[in-house]
């Protein structure tokens, strides 16, 4: 057999073998690696490269070597799950780099990081002043976890005791002008509803690049023509405005009548509508 044909055959065999072994090892092999996984991945790749190009070696030996290293990696991962000692040995421990707004220089030198590199890691988290940081840890995988001081953290609805509605994952029901029926069913919508909503926007299905339905059942679209403006969903704001108008009208009616029974009825219903508005505002606000 010619050598180039042998090389092609070996390439396909080891490509399939590496793909199969990587699937077994899991997503960690293509995401953040521990020191051991990094070394193992390099070694497996080197073995595959040598087995593909080193024609004097047999395919069986190359596959056996890859299988051994894959099994060792799986074994180490299993032991790390069962033992914190092994986990600390393989993955390492986090190192505190900033505490109470002060950089711990000894820990920074220990991890061989410069102040420029630390600043770059902080900027990736939109932090530009070390003094704003309460606590920062360099994780075993090389990422930086930082906690801002309380006065510098973003304000949340909970901080001001504001009730907000829960949101679910938007469903992409149109892709490249084609309806995605599975996503449409997950959103609890029909094709008829979708076509009606598109007609309201004066669009056809072919005009739409991406269409999504949010947790409120509203359709938002991105069309091929970037110069064309598509109106935002307005059903919820309009409903909220209508409820507020009804409540205001009831109060006006209560002030404009001389009949005490009618006045009491208007006031009572105005309060009921206001209570409804208070409950629905988190869901109807834009």
Backbone as CSV, one residue per row, in Angstrom:
resi,resn,N_x,N_y,N_z,CA_x,CA_y,CA_z,C_x,C_y,C_z
1,UNK,0.847,-1.201,0.000,0.000,0.000,0.000,0.887,1.257,0.000
2,UNK,0.591,2.245,-0.871,1.379,3.485,-0.874,1.296,4.200,0.471
3,UNK,2.399,4.896,0.830,2.449,5.552,2.143,1.372,6.621,2.291
4,UNK,1.055,7.366,1.200,0.074,8.440,1.330,-1.315,7.887,1.613
5,UNK,-1.629,6.718,1.045,-2.931,6.102,1.341,-2.975,5.644,2.795
6,UNK,-1.837,5.061,3.262,-1.754,4.643,4.670,-1.948,5.833,5.600
7,UNK,-1.354,6.982,5.268,-1.472,8.184,6.088,-2.926,8.685,6.126
8,UNK,-3.589,8.655,4.966,-4.996,9.080,4.907,-5.861,8.184,5.784
9,UNK,-5.644,6.873,5.678,-6.437,5.922,6.476,-6.207,6.157,7.966
10,UNK,-4.916,6.314,8.347,-4.587,6.560,9.745,-5.236,7.870,10.236
11,UNK,-5.225,8.891,9.405,-5.792,10.187,9.795,-7.274,10.044,10.129
12,UNK,-8.008,9.362,9.268,-9.440,9.186,9.519,-9.691,8.340,10.767
13,UNK,-8.904,7.291,10.935,-9.087,6.408,12.090,-8.831,7.159,13.403
14,UNK,-7.717,7.911,13.453,-7.373,8.591,14.706,-8.242,9.830,14.950
15,UNK,-8.717,10.462,13.862,-9.660,11.554,14.036,-10.940,11.043,14.690
16,UNK,-11.430,9.901,14.214,-12.621,9.299,14.809,-12.359,8.871,16.248
17,UNK,-11.164,8.305,16.492,-10.821,7.858,17.844,-10.738,9.031,18.815
18,UNK,-10.092,10.135,18.396,-9.982,11.316,19.254,-11.352,11.915,19.537
19,UNK,-12.206,11.962,18.514,-13.558,12.490,18.709,-14.317,11.635,19.721
20,UNK,-14.218,10.307,19.576,-14.915,9.391,20.476,-14.404,9.533,21.910
21,UNK,-13.089,9.599,22.082,-12.512,9.720,23.419,-12.865,11.061,24.058
22,UNK,-12.866,12.128,23.252,-13.215,13.444,23.784,-14.665,13.483,24.246
23,UNK,-15.562,12.823,23.485,-16.965,12.743,23.901,-17.092,12.018,25.231
24,UNK,-16.283,10.969,25.422,-16.317,10.224,26.681,-15.802,11.084,27.831
25,UNK,-14.703,11.814,27.592,-14.097,12.628,28.648,-14.987,13.804,29.045
26,UNK,-15.830,14.252,28.146,-16.782,15.301,28.500,-16.355,16.682,28.047
27,UNK,-17.230,17.663,28.310,-17.033,19.030,27.834,-15.865,19.731,28.513
28,UNK,-15.438,19.243,29.671,-14.317,19.889,30.356,-13.070,19.910,29.484
29,UNK,-12.936,18.916,28.602,-11.736,18.836,27.759,-11.679,19.954,26.725
30,UNK,-12.820,20.613,26.448,-12.816,21.702,25.469,-13.179,23.031,26.120
31,UNK,-13.253,23.056,27.439,-13.541,24.316,28.134,-12.364,24.659,29.024
32,UNK,-12.610,24.876,30.300,-11.536,25.224,31.221,-10.863,23.950,31.724
33,UNK,-9.565,23.847,31.516,-8.839,22.639,31.860,-8.079,22.803,33.167
34,UNK,-8.023,21.712,33.920,-7.120,21.691,35.065,-5.714,21.390,34.546
35,UNK,-4.717,21.493,35.429,-3.352,21.207,35.018,-3.227,19.799,34.451
36,UNK,-3.831,18.841,35.135,-3.717,17.449,34.699,-4.410,17.252,33.351
37,UNK,-5.617,17.826,33.193,-6.348,17.673,31.933,-5.598,18.341,30.774
38,UNK,-4.930,19.456,31.073,-4.139,20.153,30.054,-2.997,19.257,29.567
39,UNK,-2.262,18.660,30.531,-1.145,17.772,30.187,-1.652,16.545,29.433
40,UNK,-2.762,15.987,29.921,-3.314,14.792,29.290,-3.742,15.074,27.860
41,UNK,-4.392,16.242,27.652,-4.842,16.592,26.312,-3.691,16.753,25.342
42,UNK,-2.611,17.411,25.788,-1.426,17.573,24.938,-0.827,16.212,24.585
43,UNK,-0.744,15.349,25.584,-0.127,14.029,25.365,-0.948,13.201,24.386
44,UNK,-2.249,13.189,24.558,-3.108,12.420,23.657,-2.972,12.930,22.222
45,UNK,-2.945,14.271,22.066,-2.773,14.838,20.732,-1.433,14.463,20.114
46,UNK,-0.392,14.468,20.946,0.943,14.102,20.450,0.990,12.648,20.016
47,UNK,0.352,11.782,20.819,0.322,10.355,20.469,-0.398,10.154,19.145
48,UNK,-1.528,10.866,18.969,-2.291,10.716,17.733,-1.483,11.203,16.538
49,UNK,-0.781,12.338,16.703,0.030,12.859,15.611,1.149,11.918,15.225
50,UNK,1.805,11.348,16.231,2.897,10.409,15.968,2.380,9.137,15.313
51,UNK,1.206,8.667,15.780,0.649,7.429,15.221,0.195,7.622,13.784
52,UNK,-0.247,8.857,13.444,-0.697,9.129,12.072,0.488,9.190,11.114
53,UNK,1.532,9.914,11.526,2.672,10.138,10.623,3.768,9.095,10.766
54,UNK,3.852,8.459,11.952,4.899,7.449,12.163,4.463,6.111,11.618
55,UNK,4.787,5.877,10.357,4.269,4.694,9.685,4.862,3.390,10.225
56,UNK,5.996,3.503,10.956,6.580,2.273,11.472,5.812,1.748,12.685
57,UNK,4.988,2.602,13.288,4.208,2.173,14.455,2.868,1.615,13.997
58,UNK,2.368,0.660,14.699,1.088,0.066,14.316,-0.072,0.917,14.806
59,UNK,-1.190,0.817,14.104,-2.401,1.555,14.497,-2.870,1.104,15.872
60,UNK,-2.778,-0.183,16.151,-3.260,-0.726,17.429,-2.506,-0.090,18.596
61,UNK,-1.180,0.076,18.449,-0.395,0.683,19.524,-0.823,2.134,19.775
62,UNK,-1.083,2.878,18.705,-1.518,4.256,18.862,-2.867,4.350,19.558
63,UNK,-3.803,3.506,19.115,-5.139,3.510,19.734,-5.061,3.089,21.201
64,UNK,-4.186,2.104,21.506,-4.028,1.645,22.884,-3.478,2.759,23.771
65,UNK,-2.502,3.520,23.259,-1.921,4.616,24.030,-2.965,5.696,24.328
66,UNK,-3.754,6.054,23.311,-4.807,7.061,23.514,-5.828,6.564,24.530
67,UNK,-6.213,5.289,24.431,-7.189,4.721,25.362,-6.653,4.740,26.797
68,UNK,-5.367,4.435,26.978,-4.769,4.417,28.321,-4.804,5.807,28.942
69,UNK,-4.376,6.818,28.165,-4.375,8.180,28.702,-5.791,8.679,28.975
70,UNK,-6.751,8.283,28.139,-8.143,8.673,28.366,-8.688,8.041,29.641
71,UNK,-8.354,6.754,29.852,-8.812,6.076,31.064,-8.176,6.679,32.308
72,UNK,-6.895,7.052,32.211,-6.222,7.689,33.354,-6.914,9.014,33.686
73,UNK,-7.261,9.785,32.659,-7.944,11.062,32.879,-9.297,10.847,33.537
74,UNK,-10.048,9.845,33.054,-11.342,9.527,33.664,-11.186,9.098,35.121
75,UNK,-10.143,8.297,35.393,-9.903,7.829,36.757,-9.581,8.992,37.691
76,UNK,-8.732,9.900,37.217,-8.373,11.062,38.040,-9.601,11.929,38.300
77,UNK,-10.445,12.143,37.265,-11.672,12.917,37.441,-12.593,12.253,38.464
78,UNK,-12.684,10.919,38.417,-13.532,10.192,39.369,-13.005,10.335,40.799
79,UNK,-11.685,10.184,40.960,-11.092,10.314,42.286,-11.249,11.748,42.816
80,UNK,-11.171,12.730,41.900,-11.343,14.125,42.316,-12.756,14.387,42.817
81,UNK,-13.738,13.700,42.230,-15.117,13.843,42.695,-15.302,13.250,44.089
82,UNK,-14.557,12.211,44.381,-14.724,11.493,45.645,-13.842,12.032,46.763
83,UNK,-12.730,12.657,46.434,-11.767,13.074,47.457,-11.371,14.531,47.281
84,UNK,-11.530,15.318,48.331,-11.122,16.721,48.277,-9.597,16.835,48.207
85,UNK,-8.895,15.912,48.821,-7.433,15.927,48.765,-6.947,15.781,47.335
86,UNK,-7.515,14.799,46.622,-7.150,14.607,45.213,-7.564,15.821,44.398
87,UNK,-8.745,16.364,44.701,-9.237,17.532,43.976,-8.304,18.728,44.143
88,UNK,-7.849,18.925,45.361,-6.911,20.027,45.608,-5.583,19.794,44.903
89,UNK,-5.152,18.522,44.849,-3.888,18.190,44.205,-3.973,18.387,42.692
90,UNK,-5.088,17.947,42.095,-5.229,17.992,40.637,-5.646,19.388,40.166
91,UNK,-6.670,19.938,40.788,-7.219,21.222,40.338,-6.544,22.418,40.986
92,UNK,-5.945,22.207,42.160,-5.364,23.325,42.888,-6.416,24.062,43.711
93,UNK,-6.007,25.155,44.338,-6.905,25.953,45.169,-6.911,27.399,44.672
94,UNK,-7.989,28.091,45.026,-8.069,29.496,44.687,-7.098,30.318,45.528
95,UNK,-6.616,31.411,44.956,-5.678,32.293,45.656,-6.287,33.689,45.773
96,UNK,-6.344,34.204,46.993,-6.892,35.536,47.216,-5.871,36.570,46.747
97,UNK,-6.277,37.429,45.816,-5.382,38.461,45.298,-5.724,39.853,45.830
98,UNK,-6.997,40.068,46.166,-7.429,41.367,46.702,-8.336,41.115,47.901
99,UNK,-8.091,41.858,48.967,-8.929,41.749,50.149,-9.111,43.142,50.746
100,UNK,-10.375,43.524,50.958,-10.708,44.845,51.507,-10.099,45.970,50.677
101,UNK,-10.114,45.800,49.368,-9.622,46.846,48.483,-8.112,46.950,48.388
102,UNK,-7.369,45.983,48.950,-5.909,46.019,48.942,-5.366,44.778,48.234
103,UNK,-4.395,44.982,47.369,-3.773,43.873,46.645,-2.802,43.143,47.572
104,UNK,-2.914,41.822,47.611,-1.997,40.999,48.409,-0.794,40.654,47.523
105,UNK,0.262,41.457,47.664,1.407,41.350,46.761,2.081,39.992,46.816
106,UNK,2.162,39.385,48.003,2.829,38.083,48.123,2.089,37.023,47.317
107,UNK,0.759,37.032,47.404,-0.037,36.056,46.643,0.058,36.323,45.145
108,UNK,0.162,37.603,44.768,0.293,37.962,43.365,1.618,37.419,42.809
109,UNK,2.699,37.565,43.583,4.000,37.057,43.150,3.998,35.531,43.119
110,UNK,3.315,34.936,44.083,3.243,33.475,44.148,2.616,32.896,42.882
111,UNK,1.591,33.565,42.361,0.927,33.097,41.146,1.591,33.615,39.876
112,UNK,2.702,34.406,40.053,3.461,34.938,38.915,2.599,35.848,38.029
113,UNK,1.767,36.650,38.669,0.944,37.636,37.967,1.511,39.034,38.215
114,UNK,1.488,39.846,37.180,1.879,41.243,37.350,0.638,42.078,37.643
115,UNK,0.855,43.316,38.103,-0.267,44.199,38.374,-1.026,44.521,37.089
116,UNK,-0.301,44.547,35.950,-0.964,44.786,34.658,-1.913,43.643,34.310
117,UNK,-1.467,42.426,34.561,-2.317,41.268,34.273,-3.526,41.240,35.203
118,UNK,-3.327,41.599,36.468,-4.446,41.669,37.400,-5.441,42.747,36.963
119,UNK,-4.918,43.895,36.544,-5.784,44.979,36.076,-6.584,44.554,34.859
120,UNK,-5.957,43.786,33.973,-6.653,43.309,32.775,-7.802,42.367,33.150
121,UNK,-7.548,41.483,34.117,-8.598,40.572,34.574,-9.753,41.336,35.208
122,UNK,-9.437,42.394,35.950,-10.489,43.210,36.563,-11.287,43.964,35.496
123,UNK,-10.603,44.474,34.487,-11.303,45.205,33.432,-12.266,44.312,32.666
124,UNK,-11.925,43.032,32.560,-12.832,42.100,31.899,-14.155,41.982,32.645
125,UNK,-14.151,42.346,33.917,-15.365,42.332,34.734,-15.901,43.742,34.960
126,UNK,-15.443,44.693,34.105,-15.888,46.096,34.188,-15.533,46.722,35.533
127,UNK,-14.374,46.331,36.083,-13.881,46.924,37.331,-12.592,47.666,37.002
128,UNK,-12.537,48.952,37.351,-11.386,49.770,36.980,-10.626,50.321,38.185
129,UNK,-11.174,50.139,39.378,-10.474,50.607,40.582,-10.338,49.456,41.565
130,UNK,-9.094,49.166,41.945,-8.854,48.091,42.913,-9.537,48.402,44.239
131,UNK,-9.594,49.681,44.600,-10.180,50.075,45.878,-11.667,49.755,45.964
132,UNK,-12.327,49.535,44.811,-13.759,49.220,44.804,-14.029,47.750,45.105
133,UNK,-12.964,46.938,45.139,-13.134,45.485,45.264,-13.068,45.062,46.729
134,UNK,-14.076,44.338,47.152,-14.096,43.785,48.510,-13.227,42.534,48.592
135,UNK,-13.314,41.695,47.554,-12.665,40.392,47.611,-12.466,39.899,46.178
136,UNK,-11.280,39.415,45.852,-11.012,38.864,44.523,-10.154,37.612,44.664
137,UNK,-10.576,36.548,43.981,-9.888,35.261,44.070,-9.502,34.788,42.678
138,UNK,-8.263,34.373,42.522,-7.831,33.737,41.282,-8.175,32.256,41.387
139,UNK,-9.130,31.816,40.567,-9.611,30.442,40.651,-8.584,29.475,40.078
140,UNK,-8.686,28.176,40.444,-7.731,27.183,39.937,-7.685,27.112,38.414
141,UNK,-8.777,27.491,37.745,-8.818,27.423,36.282,-8.278,28.686,35.623
142,UNK,-7.787,29.634,36.420,-7.189,30.832,35.860,-8.133,32.002,35.696
143,UNK,-9.398,31.856,36.086,-10.348,32.961,36.010,-10.345,33.731,37.327
144,UNK,-10.766,34.983,37.266,-10.802,35.832,38.457,-12.244,36.037,38.891
145,UNK,-12.526,35.746,40.152,-13.845,36.024,40.740,-13.697,37.220,41.657
146,UNK,-14.541,38.235,41.450,-14.407,39.474,42.219,-15.756,39.893,42.783
147,UNK,-15.727,40.352,44.025,-16.920,40.874,44.698,-16.684,42.344,45.006
148,UNK,-17.535,43.204,44.440,-17.412,44.628,44.701,-17.874,44.961,46.108
149,UNK,-17.366,46.059,46.635,-17.868,46.551,47.905,-19.340,46.919,47.744
150,UNK,-20.077,46.834,48.839,-21.529,46.970,48.758,-21.951,48.284,48.123
151,UNK,-21.243,49.371,48.435,-21.641,50.672,47.907,-21.361,50.816,46.412
152,UNK,-20.600,49.865,45.850,-20.279,49.948,44.424,-20.994,48.888,43.591
153,UNK,-21.828,48.077,44.224,-22.557,47.051,43.471,-23.751,47.667,42.757
154,UNK,-24.116,47.124,41.600,-25.289,47.634,40.882,-26.557,47.481,41.711
155,UNK,-27.448,48.448,41.598,-28.716,48.417,42.321,-29.632,47.383,41.673
156,UNK,-30.286,46.561,42.487,-31.211,45.548,41.990,-32.634,45.871,42.443
157,UNK,-33.637,45.330,41.756,-35.015,45.569,42.194,-35.259,45.174,43.656
158,UNK,-34.569,44.139,44.123,-34.745,43.710,45.508,-34.270,44.778,46.491
159,UNK,-33.203,45.517,46.113,-32.664,46.549,46.997,-33.690,47.639,47.275
160,UNK,-34.530,47.940,46.281,-35.542,48.992,46.467,-36.937,48.393,46.656
161,UNK,-36.959,47.071,46.961,-38.205,46.363,47.237,-39.203,46.513,46.094
162,UNK,-38.693,46.393,44.871,-39.526,46.483,43.686,-39.825,45.080,43.180
163,UNK,-41.087,44.790,42.999,-41.494,43.481,42.521,-41.371,43.436,41.000
164,UNK,-40.740,42.415,40.479,-40.600,42.252,39.035,-41.118,40.881,38.639
165,UNK,-41.534,40.793,37.400,-42.092,39.534,36.905,-40.993,38.535,36.573
166,UNK,-41.292,37.251,36.769,-40.368,36.199,36.374,-40.334,36.105,34.852
167,UNK,-39.177,35.773,34.311,-39.036,35.633,32.873,-38.556,34.238,32.536
168,UNK,-39.016,33.751,31.389,-38.600,32.451,30.892,-37.763,32.632,29.634
169,UNK,-37.167,31.552,29.209,-36.308,31.596,28.023,-37.133,31.932,26.789
170,UNK,-36.717,32.945,26.015,-37.431,33.249,24.760,-37.319,32.071,23.793
171,UNK,-38.369,31.884,23.021,-38.385,30.818,22.029,-38.178,31.413,20.635
172,UNK,-37.174,30.916,19.918,-36.917,31.374,18.554,-37.814,30.587,17.616
173,UNK,-38.860,31.251,17.114,-39.882,30.555,16.326,-39.709,30.779,14.823
174,UNK,-38.820,31.725,14.446,-38.515,31.941,13.026,-37.002,32.013,12.860
175,UNK,-36.477,31.256,11.915,-35.055,31.318,11.562,-34.923,31.362,10.051
176,UNK,-34.237,32.383,9.558,-34.005,32.503,8.111,-35.300,32.394,7.309
177,UNK,-36.365,33.041,7.810,-37.629,33.045,7.086,-38.407,31.757,7.160
178,UNK,-37.988,30.821,8.032,-38.661,29.534,8.182,-39.215,29.400,9.594
179,UNK,-40.434,28.884,9.716,-41.054,28.688,11.025,-40.456,27.458,11.698
180,UNK,-40.083,27.608,12.972,-39.581,26.480,13.776,-40.758,25.970,14.600
181,UNK,-41.390,24.905,14.109,-42.640,24.438,14.708,-42.471,23.957,16.139
182,UNK,-41.335,23.307,16.435,-41.107,22.803,17.803,-41.069,23.957,18.800
183,UNK,-40.342,25.042,18.457,-40.277,26.203,19.337,-41.628,26.899,19.429
184,UNK,-42.374,26.898,18.329,-43.707,27.511,18.313,-44.635,26.772,19.274
185,UNK,-44.549,25.448,19.285,-45.365,24.663,20.218,-44.932,24.903,21.661
186,UNK,-43.620,25.009,21.885,-43.120,25.264,23.249,-43.617,26.606,23.774
187,UNK,-43.787,27.572,22.869,-44.271,28.893,23.265,-45.782,28.914,23.426
188,UNK,-46.456,27.811,23.069,-47.910,27.747,23.193,-48.629,28.562,22.134
189,UNK,-47.999,28.712,20.979,-48.583,29.503,19.897,-48.819,28.632,18.672
190,UNK,-49.647,29.174,17.751,-49.956,28.463,16.519,-49.443,29.248,15.319
191,UNK,-49.434,28.603,14.180,-49.021,29.281,12.954,-49.971,30.422,12.609
192,UNK,-51.258,30.202,12.889,-52.231,31.246,12.629,-51.955,32.502,13.440
193,UNK,-51.621,32.304,14.717,-51.287,33.451,15.572,-50.060,34.172,15.035
194,UNK,-49.055,33.397,14.624,-47.819,33.991,14.132,-48.063,34.826,12.878
195,UNK,-48.813,34.281,11.937,-49.086,35.012,10.702,-49.903,36.264,10.972
196,UNK,-50.804,36.192,11.958,-51.584,37.378,12.324,-50.692,38.461,12.900
197,UNK,-49.759,38.069,13.777,-48.840,39.045,14.374,-47.927,39.668,13.317
198,UNK,-47.491,38.865,12.360,-46.661,39.407,11.288,-47.455,40.386,10.422
199,UNK,-48.730,40.069,10.207,-49.579,40.977,9.431,-49.744,42.318,10.146
200,UNK,-49.826,42.301,11.494,-49.920,43.550,12.251,-48.682,44.416,12.041
201,UNK,-47.528,43.752,11.876,-46.271,44.476,11.663,-46.038,44.784,10.191
202,UNK,-47.003,44.376,9.354,-46.895,44.575,7.907,-45.654,43.884,7.345
203,UNK,-45.436,42.643,7.808,-44.304,41.838,7.361,-44.796,40.507,6.826
204,UNK,-44.010,39.906,5.962,-44.253,38.536,5.540,-43.171,37.648,6.146
205,UNK,-43.415,36.366,6.142,-42.473,35.424,6.750,-41.103,35.517,6.088
206,UNK,-41.080,35.758,4.780,-39.817,35.817,4.042,-38.963,37.020,4.432
207,UNK,-39.579,38.063,5.028,-38.840,39.259,5.437,-38.066,39.064,6.727
208,UNK,-38.423,38.026,7.492,-37.923,37.891,8.865,-36.692,37.003,8.907
209,UNK,-35.615,37.538,9.500,-34.402,36.751,9.712,-34.516,35.936,10.995
210,UNK,-34.877,36.594,12.094,-35.086,35.915,13.383,-36.371,36.448,14.009
211,UNK,-37.189,35.546,14.536,-38.389,35.926,15.280,-38.439,35.177,16.594
212,UNK,-38.687,35.893,17.682,-38.713,35.270,19.016,-39.982,35.651,19.769
213,UNK,-40.432,34.729,20.620,-41.558,34.978,21.516,-41.033,34.966,22.938
214,UNK,-41.300,36.045,23.693,-40.813,36.113,25.068,-41.810,35.476,26.027
215,UNK,-41.507,35.545,27.326,-42.355,34.899,28.331,-43.713,35.558,28.463
216,UNK,-43.880,36.761,27.878,-45.181,37.439,27.905,-46.007,37.128,26.656
217,UNK,-45.464,36.314,25.770,-46.184,35.970,24.563,-46.086,37.019,23.474
218,UNK,-45.119,37.933,23.569,-44.966,38.985,22.581,-43.923,38.590,21.537
219,UNK,-44.191,38.968,20.310,-43.301,38.636,19.197,-42.356,39.801,18.906
220,UNK,-41.063,39.503,18.859,-40.067,40.484,18.410,-39.329,39.875,17.223
221,UNK,-39.031,40.723,16.236,-38.424,40.210,15.008,-37.207,41.037,14.620
222,UNK,-36.298,40.379,13.918,-35.177,41.043,13.262,-35.310,40.712,11.779
223,UNK,-35.397,41.747,10.946,-35.649,41.525,9.526,-34.377,41.705,8.715
224,UNK,-34.425,41.243,7.475,-33.249,41.314,6.604,-32.884,42.758,6.267
225,UNK,-33.897,43.611,6.067,-33.650,45.008,5.714,-33.351,45.806,6.979
226,UNK,-32.054,46.089,7.228,-31.665,46.784,8.457,-32.122,48.231,8.495
227,UNK,-32.465,48.800,7.341,-32.905,50.190,7.307,-34.373,50.337,7.678
228,UNK,-35.106,49.259,7.661,-36.537,49.292,7.954,-36.760,49.214,9.456
229,UNK,-37.576,50.110,9.982,-37.881,50.145,11.409,-39.119,49.306,11.704
230,UNK,-38.991,48.409,12.678,-40.112,47.567,13.093,-40.590,48.045,14.452
231,UNK,-41.886,48.327,14.616,-42.377,48.809,15.914,-42.202,47.773,17.014
232,UNK,-41.931,48.253,18.230,-41.800,47.369,19.388,-43.172,46.892,19.842
233,UNK,-43.247,45.740,20.523,-44.529,45.269,21.042,-45.151,46.312,21.966
234,UNK,-46.467,46.536,21.805,-47.122,47.601,22.573,-48.357,47.134,23.328
235,UNK,-48.667,45.829,23.279,-49.897,45.360,23.914,-49.902,45.592,25.422
236,UNK,-48.795,45.251,26.084,-48.754,45.414,27.544,-48.809,46.876,27.976
237,UNK,-47.987,47.766,27.392,-48.108,49.179,27.780,-49.492,49.766,27.501
238,UNK,-50.108,49.352,26.389,-51.449,49.860,26.074,-52.471,49.373,27.091
239,UNK,-52.355,48.111,27.505,-53.277,47.580,28.508,-53.111,48.305,29.836
240,UNK,-51.859,48.567,30.221,-51.610,49.287,31.464,-52.172,50.706,31.392
241,UNK,-51.979,51.363,30.250,-52.516,52.722,30.083,-54.039,52.718,30.137
242,UNK,-54.663,51.694,29.560,-56.129,51.596,29.583,-56.644,51.422,31.005
243,UNK,-55.963,50.562,31.784,-56.374,50.356,33.178,-56.251,51.649,33.982
244,UNK,-55.175,52.389,33.760,-54.995,53.657,34.475,-56.077,54.662,34.089
245,UNK,-56.466,54.661,32.813,-57.521,55.570,32.378,-58.858,55.203,33.019
246,UNK,-59.136,53.888,33.092,-60.377,53.435,33.737,-60.397,53.868,35.191
247,UNK,-59.277,53.712,35.881,-59.210,54.099,37.290,-59.416,55.602,37.453
248,UNK,-58.810,56.389,36.570,-58.969,57.840,36.646,-60.407,58.254,36.337
249,UNK,-61.019,57.596,35.356,-62.410,57.914,35.021,-63.345,57.625,36.195
250,UNK,-63.115,56.525,36.899,-63.955,56.191,38.047,-63.838,57.247,39.144
251,UNK,-62.625,57.738,39.369,-62.455,58.789,40.371,-63.154,60.084,39.945
252,UNK,-63.085,60.409,38.645,-63.775,61.605,38.142,-65.285,61.461,38.287
253,UNK,-65.803,60.249,37.976,-67.240,60.020,38.121,-67.681,60.177,39.569
254,UNK,-66.827,59.728,40.518,-67.182,59.845,41.939,-67.260,61.301,42.380
255,UNK,-66.424,62.136,41.755,-66.434,63.561,42.104,-67.570,64.311,41.409
256,UNK,-68.069,63.746,40.300,-69.082,64.462,39.526,-70.498,64.078,39.833
257,UNK,-70.708,63.150,40.753,-72.077,62.738,41.079,-72.473,63.221,42.471
258,UNK,-73.774,63.521,42.602,-74.309,63.950,43.909,-74.894,62.782,44.678
259,UNK,-75.145,61.681,43.968,-75.752,60.520,44.614,-74.705,59.796,45.453
260,UNK,-74.977,59.640,46.743,-74.003,59.042,47.653,-73.742,57.575,47.337
261,UNK,-74.783,56.854,46.937,-74.604,55.431,46.612,-73.712,55.268,45.388
262,UNK,-73.972,56.122,44.383,-73.147,56.057,43.174,-71.711,56.468,43.479
263,UNK,-71.553,57.507,44.318,-70.214,57.964,44.684,-69.432,56.847,45.371
264,UNK,-70.102,56.149,46.305,-69.443,55.052,47.026,-69.056,53.925,46.074
265,UNK,-69.930,53.644,45.095,-69.655,52.580,44.123,-68.433,52.923,43.269
266,UNK,-68.406,54.210,42.799,-67.267,54.627,41.980,-65.958,54.566,42.762
267,UNK,-65.987,55.024,44.002,-64.779,55.022,44.830,-64.304,53.589,45.088
268,UNK,-65.269,52.697,45.389,-64.927,51.299,45.655,-64.275,50.655,44.439
269,UNK,-64.865,50.860,43.262,-64.328,50.247,42.045,-63.017,50.887,41.621
270,UNK,-62.865,52.191,41.903,-61.587,52.843,41.599,-60.465,52.224,42.416
271,UNK,-60.743,51.897,43.674,-59.751,51.251,44.532,-59.420,49.846,44.031
272,UNK,-60.478,49.121,43.582,-60.250,47.767,43.071,-59.378,47.789,41.811
273,UNK,-59.662,48.744,40.928,-58.854,48.854,39.708,-57.421,49.242,40.052
274,UNK,-57.248,50.139,41.042,-55.907,50.541,41.448,-55.124,49.360,42.025
275,UNK,-55.803,48.528,42.812,-55.143,47.340,43.356,-54.716,46.397,42.228
276,UNK,-55.579,46.273,41.218,-55.242,45.445,40.055,-54.033,46.008,39.314
277,UNK,-54.001,47.340,39.165,-52.867,47.989,38.493,-51.581,47.729,39.263
278,UNK,-51.642,47.854,40.589,-50.443,47.629,41.409,-49.912,46.219,41.241
279,UNK,-50.841,45.240,41.136,-50.416,43.851,40.998,-49.859,43.553,39.604
280,UNK,-50.422,44.202,38.579,-50.048,43.874,37.201,-48.919,44.726,36.646
281,UNK,-48.601,45.834,37.323,-47.566,46.744,36.802,-46.249,46.044,36.489
282,UNK,-45.736,45.141,37.386,-44.473,44.443,37.043,-44.568,43.632,35.760
283,UNK,-45.774,43.180,35.403,-45.921,42.341,34.233,-46.249,43.149,32.970
284,UNK,-46.855,44.329,33.165,-47.295,45.120,32.020,-46.339,46.255,31.665
285,UNK,-45.370,46.534,32.531,-44.416,47.595,32.217,-43.499,47.150,31.095
286,UNK,-43.056,48.081,30.272,-42.183,47.731,29.145,-40.823,47.289,29.670
